[in-house]
């Protein structure tokens, strides 16, 4: 893992160290995804079955999970795991209830009414990776905000296992999150099915959820046909620490994200050289005992970095330049530095707010902006599942108050019909050409 200091390293080098890319410009991947999208759009279920057989090694009789499979999932999940899922669901729902908005209207003294009408989306599709891995937490984090927003129908697509079933944890999480239908479809073909619709999978208004490069490129290509949440890249963490930080806590928080896969990123920014040495020792000690040590070593070697700054002000500046998915404030006074944080998907405050808390049960959705997009993007939230419609309703008196300004601006822009539409309402005779 590279260790640099702002005292003897240029800002360009530091920026390059912190920079991550979505890497969605692979022409070969995009060509394959376009082929899949077009095929599903034209052949529907038949294409889905063929791709499931080819990529997942499963011949399916039915693409949709049956009520009997849901019932069996409830029996197969051990009670302690089911209880943990339900605890997470309650906390996620409670957090997102605070994000709900109401329609509003404002009327001025002349009777001019403006407002905003909030309408939930009708149908949303959630994508959850599957196959060898299982991510019930992603089901909860994506579907519950949609349920809270009032979405009428929530669909879920996930790859089947080799025996043609969906993991019972995913199905139980789907039930807890208010998902209405689950389909055994993965990869780019699942995104195509939800975007265009097939004989079995209805077309949705928006697709959300994480996935591999093929899923992400598919979301990019169908955007416009449907809405999407974001183009998510590999997971990442940046830890902002002072000399008070617990080196073991810092090390484990870096490893928490680094263990996902070799493309994830982990950074430490601190003015304390002593902390850096202690963290490096803790990382070396911890990796030796972790089953994913090969992944961890590769991740830290290629996508890890430690920056020693002159002071905490410079550390905060670099953390904002990093714009990470997760930003951990491992400092003595996290509230002191929070107002200075402008670019982060989630901020984890202090020693007892590890990323695993945010990933599972804290409450906010863990679907967060990555690859520096926290500069302008927000975590998945209730607003992602509603539409805002402007409402305008003026009386004649209210229109009279602004008529001159409208006509002036219309004339400046050379739009005569705009001007005349106001004139005729005011009882004025249009000028003769």
C-alpha positions in Angstrom: 0.0 0.0 0.0 1.4 3.4 -1.0 2.1 5.9 1.8 2.7 9.5 0.8 3.0 12.9 2.5 1.8 16.2 1.3 5.1 17.7 2.4 7.0 16.0 -0.4 4.3 14.8 -2.9 2.7 17.0 -5.5 -1.1 17.6 -5.4 -1.3 16.0 -8.9 0.2 12.8 -7.5 -2.1 12.8 -4.5 -5.1 13.4 -6.7 -4.1 10.5 -9.0 -3.8 8.3 -5.9 -7.3 9.2 -4.8 -9.0 9.0 -8.2 -11.3 6.1 -9.0 -13.0 5.4 -12.3 -16.2 3.5 -13.2 -14.4 2.1 -16.3 -17.6 1.8 -18.3 -15.9 2.5 -21.6 -15.0 -1.1 -22.5 -16.1 -1.4 -26.1 -16.2 -5.2 -26.0 -18.4 -5.3 -22.8 -20.7 -2.7 -24.3 -21.1 -4.6 -27.5 -22.0 -7.8 -25.6 -24.5 -5.9 -23.5 -26.1 -4.3 -26.5 -26.6 -7.7 -28.1 -28.3 -9.0 -24.9 -30.5 -5.9 -24.6 -31.6 -6.2 -28.2 -32.2 -9.9 -28.0 -34.4 -9.6 -24.8 -36.3 -6.7 -26.3 -37.1 -8.8 -29.4 -37.5 -12.3 -28.1 -38.6 -11.8 -24.5 -38.8 -14.8 -22.2 -37.2 -17.1 -24.7 -34.0 -15.0 -24.6 -34.1 -14.9 -20.8 -34.3 -18.7 -20.6 -31.4 -19.1 -23.1 -29.2 -16.6 -21.2 -30.0 -18.2 -17.9 -29.0 -21.6 -19.2 -25.8 -20.2 -20.7 -24.6 -17.9 -17.9 -26.1 -19.6 -14.8 -26.2 -23.2 -16.0 -29.9 -23.6 -15.2 -32.8 -24.7 -17.3 -35.9 -23.1 -15.7 -39.5 -24.2 -16.0 -40.7 -20.9 -14.6 -38.9 -17.6 -14.4 -40.9 -16.4 -11.4 -40.6 -17.5 -7.8 -43.7 -19.3 -6.7 -45.7 -18.8 -3.5 -44.5 -22.3 -2.4 -40.9 -21.3 -2.8 -41.5 -18.2 -0.6 -43.1 -20.5 2.0 -40.2 -22.9 2.0 -37.8 -20.0 2.3 -39.5 -19.0 5.6 -38.9 -22.5 6.9 -35.3 -22.7 5.7 -34.0 -19.5 7.3 -32.7 -20.1 10.9 -34.7 -18.0 13.4 -31.6 -15.9 14.6 -30.9 -14.9 11.0 -34.6 -14.1 10.3 -34.6 -12.0 13.5 -31.6 -10.1 12.3 -33.2 -9.4 8.9 -36.3 -8.2 10.6 -34.4 -5.9 12.9 -32.5 -4.4 9.9 -35.8 -4.0 8.0 -37.4 -2.1 10.9 -34.5 0.2 11.3 -34.2 0.9 7.6 -37.9 1.6 7.3 -37.8 3.9 10.3 -35.0 5.9 8.9 -36.6 6.3 5.4 -40.0 7.3 6.9 -38.3 10.6 7.9 -37.6 11.3 4.2 -41.2 11.3 3.0 -42.4 14.5 1.4 -45.9 15.9 1.0 -47.4 17.8 -1.8 -47.5 21.6 -1.1 -49.2 24.7 -2.5 -48.6 28.4 -2.0 -51.0 31.2 -2.9 -49.9 34.9 -3.1 -52.1 37.9 -2.3 -53.4 38.1 -5.9 -54.6 34.5 -6.1 -51.6 33.1 -7.9 -51.1 29.5 -6.9 -48.0 27.4 -7.4 -47.1 24.1 -5.8 -45.6 20.7 -6.1 -47.4 17.4 -6.3 -45.6 14.3 -5.1 -46.5 11.1 -6.8 -45.0 7.6 -6.2 -43.7 5.7 -9.2 -46.1 3.0 -10.3 -43.6 0.1 -10.7 -40.0 -0.3 -9.8 -37.5 -3.0 -10.5 -34.7 -4.0 -8.0 -31.7 -5.9 -9.1 -29.8 -8.0 -6.5 -26.6 -9.9 -7.4 -26.8 -13.6 -6.7 -25.4 -17.0 -7.9 -22.6 -18.0 -5.5 -23.0 -14.9 -3.3 -26.1 -13.8 -1.3 -27.0 -10.2 -0.5 -30.3 -10.0 1.5 -29.1 -6.7 2.9 -29.2 -5.2 -0.6 -32.8 -6.3 -1.0 -33.8 -4.4 2.2 -31.7 -1.3 1.3 -33.1 -1.0 -2.2 -36.7 -2.1 -1.8 -37.7 -0.6 1.6 -37.2 3.1 0.4 -39.4 2.2 -2.5 -42.1 0.7 -0.2 -41.9 3.8 2.1 -42.3 6.1 -0.9 -45.6 4.3 -1.8 -44.5 2.5 -5.0 -47.5 0.4 -6.2 -45.5 -2.6 -7.4 -41.9 -3.6 -6.5 -40.3 -6.3 -8.6 -37.0 -8.1 -7.9 -34.6 -9.8 -10.3 -31.7 -12.0 -9.1 -29.8 -14.9 -10.7 -30.9 -18.4 -9.7 -28.6 -20.9 -7.9 -27.4 -24.0 -9.7 -30.5 -25.9 -8.5 -32.8 -23.3 -10.0 -33.9 -21.7 -6.7 -33.3 -18.3 -5.2 -31.5 -18.3 -1.9 -34.0 -18.3 1.0 -32.4 -15.3 2.6 -33.1 -13.2 -0.5 -36.7 -14.4 -0.5 -37.3 -13.7 3.2 -35.7 -10.2 2.8 -38.0 -9.6 -0.2 -41.0 -10.4 1.9 -39.8 -8.2 4.7 -39.2 -5.3 2.2 -42.6 -5.5 0.5 -41.4 -6.9 -2.8 -44.4 -8.1 -4.8 -42.8 -10.5 -7.4 -39.4 -12.1 -7.7 -37.9 -13.4 -11.0 -35.0 -15.8 -11.4 -33.1 -13.6 -13.9 -29.7 -12.2 -13.6 -27.1 -10.1 -15.4 -27.7 -7.6 -18.3 -30.6 -9.7 -19.4 -32.4 -8.9 -16.1 -31.9 -5.2 -16.7 -33.3 -5.6 -20.3 -36.3 -7.5 -19.0 -37.2 -4.8 -16.5 -36.6 -2.0 -19.0 -38.5 -3.4 -22.0 -40.8 -6.0 -20.4 -41.2 -9.6 -21.5 -44.1 -12.1 -21.5 -43.4 -12.7 -17.8 -41.5 -9.7 -16.5 -43.4 -6.5 -16.6 -41.6 -3.3 -17.7 -40.9 -0.9 -14.9 -40.5 2.8 -14.5 -37.1 2.7 -12.7 -34.4 0.1 -12.1 -32.2 0.3 -8.9 -29.6 -1.9 -7.3 -26.0 -2.9 -7.6 -24.3 -5.3 -10.0 -21.2 -6.3 -12.0 -19.8 -4.4 -15.0 -22.4 -6.0 -17.3 -25.3 -5.0 -15.1 -23.9 -1.4 -14.7 -23.3 -1.0 -18.5 -26.8 -2.3 -19.1 -28.3 0.3 -16.7 -26.3 3.0 -18.5 -27.7 1.9 -21.9 -31.3 1.5 -20.9 -31.4 4.9 -19.2 -34.0 7.0 -20.9 -36.2 4.0 -21.5 -36.4 3.7 -17.8 -34.9 5.6 -14.9 -32.0 4.3 -12.9 -30.6 5.0 -9.5 -26.9 5.4 -10.3 -24.0 3.8 -12.0 -22.3 2.2 -9.0 -18.7 1.2 -9.1 -16.6 -0.9 -6.6 -17.0 -0.2 -2.9 -14.7 2.3 -1.2 -13.8 3.9 2.1 -11.8 6.9 3.2 -10.9 7.3 6.8 -10.1 10.7 8.2 -8.2 10.3 11.4 -6.3 12.3 14.0 -3.7 11.2 16.6 -6.5 10.0 18.9 -7.7 7.3 16.5 -7.6 3.6 17.5 -5.2 2.0 15.1 -7.0 -1.4 15.2 -10.4 0.2 14.5 -8.9 2.1 11.5 -7.3 -1.0 10.2 -10.4 -3.1 10.4 -12.5 -0.3 8.8 -10.1 -0.2 5.8 -10.2 -4.0 5.5 -14.0 -4.0 5.8 -14.3 -2.5 2.3 -11.1 -4.0 0.9 -12.4 -7.6 1.4 -15.3 -7.1 -1.1 -13.1 -7.7 -4.2 -9.8 -6.6 -5.8 -11.4 -3.5 -7.3 -12.4 -1.9 -4.1 -10.5 1.1 -2.6 -9.4 2.0 0.9 -7.7 5.3 2.0 -6.4 6.8 5.2 -5.8 10.5 5.5 -4.2 11.7 8.7 -1.7 14.2 10.0 -0.3 11.6 12.4 2.8 9.6 11.2 2.6 7.5 14.4 -0.9 6.4 13.7 0.1 5.4 10.1 2.8 3.1 11.5 0.4 1.6 14.0 -2.3 1.1 11.3 0.1 -0.7 9.0 1.1 -3.1 11.7 -2.5 -3.8 12.6 -3.4 -4.4 8.9 -0.6 -6.9 8.5 -1.6 -8.7 11.7 -5.3 -8.8 10.8 -4.8 -10.0 7.2 -2.9 -13.0 8.3 -6.0 -14.4 10.0 -8.7 -13.4 7.5 -9.9 -16.0 4.9 -9.9 -13.3 2.1 -6.3 -12.3 2.7 -5.4 -12.8 -1.0 -8.1 -10.3 -2.1 -7.1 -8.0 0.7 -3.5 -7.9 -0.3 -4.3 -7.3 -3.9 -6.8 -4.6 -3.1 -4.5 -2.7 -0.8 -1.5 -3.0 -3.1 -3.4 -1.6 -6.1 -6.2 0.5 -4.7 -5.0 1.4 -1.2 -3.3 4.6 -0.1 -2.3 6.5 3.0 -1.8 10.3 2.9 0.0 12.1 5.7 -1.1 15.7 5.8 0.3 18.8 7.4 -2.8 19.3 9.6 -6.5 18.3 9.9 -7.7 21.2 7.7 -5.7 19.8 4.8 -6.9 16.3 5.7 -10.5 17.5 5.4 -9.8 19.2 2.1 -8.3 15.9 0.7 -11.2 13.9 2.0 -13.6 16.1 0.1 -11.4 15.7 -3.0 -11.7 12.0 -2.6 -15.5 12.2 -2.4 -15.7 8.6 -1.1 -18.7 6.3 -0.8 -17.9 5.8 3.0 -16.1 8.5 5.0 -15.2 7.5 8.6 -14.4 10.3 11.0 -12.0 8.6 13.4 -11.3 11.8 15.3 -11.6 12.9 18.9 -14.4 15.4 18.0 -16.2 14.2 14.9 -18.9 16.9 15.2 -16.3 19.5 14.9 -15.3 18.3 11.4 -18.7 17.2 10.1 -19.7 20.7 8.8 -16.6 20.7 6.6 -17.5 17.5 4.9 -19.1 18.3 1.6 -18.5 15.2 -0.5 -19.3 11.8 0.9 -22.0 9.1 0.4 -22.2 8.3 4.1 -20.3 9.8 7.1 -19.5 7.4 10.0 -19.0 9.3 13.2 -16.4 8.1 15.7 -15.1 4.9 17.1 -18.4 3.0 17.4 -19.8 3.6 13.9 -18.1 1.0 11.8 -19.0 0.5 8.1 -20.6 -2.8 8.9 -23.1 -0.9 11.0 -24.0 1.2 8.0 -24.0 -1.8 5.6 -26.6 -3.7 7.6 -28.7 -2.2 10.4 -28.1 1.5 11.0 -31.0 2.5 8.8 -29.8 4.6 5.8 -29.7 2.7 2.5 -26.2 1.4 1.8 -26.7 2.0 -1.9 -24.3 4.9 -2.1 -22.5 7.0 -4.8 -19.1 5.6 -5.6 -16.0 6.6 -7.8 -16.0 10.2 -6.7 -19.7 10.8 -7.7 -20.5 11.8 -4.1 -19.4 15.2 -5.4 -22.9 15.6 -6.8 -24.9 12.4 -6.1 -26.8 11.2 -3.0 -27.5 7.8 -1.5 -30.6 5.9 -2.6 -33.5 7.4 -0.8 -37.3 7.9 -0.9 -37.0 10.8 -3.4 -35.6 8.3 -5.9 -39.1 6.6 -6.0 -41.3 9.6 -6.4 -42.0 12.2 -9.1 -42.4 15.9 -8.4 -45.0 17.6 -10.6 -45.2 21.4 -10.7 -48.7 22.9 -10.3 -49.6 26.4 -11.5 -53.0 28.0 -11.1 -53.4 31.8 -11.5 -56.4 34.0 -11.3 -56.8 36.9 -13.8 -55.7 39.4 -11.2 -52.6 37.3 -10.4 -51.7 37.0 -14.1 -52.2 40.8 -14.5 -49.5 41.3 -11.9 -46.9 39.5 -13.9 -48.2 40.1 -17.5 -45.8 42.8 -18.4 -42.8 40.8 -17.2 -43.9 37.8 -19.2 -44.5 39.8 -22.4 -41.1 41.5 -22.0 -39.2 38.3 -21.6 -41.1 36.7 -24.5 -40.3 39.6 -26.7 -36.6 39.5 -25.8 -36.6 35.8 -26.7 -38.5 36.4 -30.0 -41.4 34.2 -29.0 -44.5 36.1 -30.2 -47.0 33.4 -29.4 -45.9 33.4 -25.8 -46.5 37.2 -25.7 -49.9 37.0 -27.4 -51.1 34.2 -25.2 -50.9 36.7 -22.3 -52.3 39.6 -24.2 -55.4 37.8 -25.2 -56.2 36.9 -21.6 -55.8 40.4 -20.5 -58.4 41.6 -23.0 -55.8 43.5 -25.1 -56.0 43.6 -28.8 -52.9 42.1 -30.5 -50.9 44.6 -32.5 -51.6 44.4 -36.2 -48.6 43.4 -38.4 
